Amino acid sequence: MHQIAMQMPDVDASFTPYYCDGLLELARRTGALDWTVLGDKLGERCLAYLRSHELDVDLRGCRGPYDLVVTCSDLIVPHNIRSTPIVLVQEGMTDPENLMYRIVRRLRFLPRWLASTSTTGLSGLYDRFCVASEGYRRLFIRKGADPKKIVVTGIPNFDDCAGFLRNDFPLRHFVMVCTSDTRETFKYENRKEFIRKALRIADGRQLVFRLHPNENAARAEREIRALAPGALVYPAGNTEEMIANCDVLITRYSTTVFVGLALGKECYSDFDMEELRRLVPLQNRSSARAIAGVCAEMLAEGRRRAQDPAHTRRHSTRAHRGKTYRGIVAGLFTGTGA
């Protein structure tokens, strides 16, 4: 989100961690959602990033209304932005279409977030949806997203994977394992078998584990030490640079597999590998600029609507009359290149 905002120097941009409202907000305040992107742990990480870069923070968009909202997820669309034009930007890989996905798709009264990111793009509450690749465009259309709203732009954190080759991570030619927060998000994982699989693939080569930032690091490290005592374990660090230096990448449901595929690494994933190759984000080194162009088009369209009082549509035009154009970039900055 920051990269997109930097491509729009004339826009008065404000930022907020991803947030919710209503009953979900009540649940969040009790700590029941701390394992999600709505929790305080990742929210504080986002705020630390915003403050370190001296960006304007408007928690929960309270200073609105704004002329445009740019967000990384439509699983939850707070009511205070629903009368504003919205540009949705794909954050990363979407979850598998499992049983919960099929239940939510059949029983439309259920909230989409029950199926996690597998229902990304299905709210219809956005004006444009900027996606990583043509493969993802076809995927979202197959799921039911409006093809007229989807724009293939690439996504900023994954549009220049070759750039990660320039790094000072000291290790080379190892087998890299990126874990997932499957258990923390109440999904089943046989972690012992996953570690054994990594050992089989490594076949004596150096194993390096990069732990998911949302998982229980102490538990994960104990499990790794018990089965792979010679492995190196990194609870933090630049994951993409580590992948750039490895020979083999092993994942389960991690977007980081796209870095490995883009760099021609030998990759393993619980997803179908041929499908993943079709989904690899564009390596155009310009996705932030492309998304900013989509945002500029939306702002220009809002200006035209504001000049035509007879024009009616889903979005209210109150936010556009007699004020300087402002944009709110609402996002969660949890990646290394945010």
Secondary structure, 3 states (H helix, E strand, C coil): CHHHHHCCCCCEEEEECCCCCHHHHHHHHCCCCCCCCCCHHHHHHHHHHHHHCCCCECHHHCCCCCCCEEECCCCCCCHHHCCCCEEEECCCCCCCCCHHHHHHHHCCCCCHHHHHHHHCCCCCCCCEEEECCHHHHHHHHHHCCCHHHEEECCCHHHCCHHHHHCCCCCCCCCEEEECCCCCCCCCCCCHHHHHHHHHHHHCCCCEEEECCCCCCHHHHHHHHHHHCCCCEEECCCCHHHHHHHCCEEECCCCCCHHHHHHCCCEEECCCCHHHHHHHCCCCCCCHHHHHHHHHHHHHHHHHHHHCCCCCCCCCCCHHHCCCCCEEEEECCCCCCCC
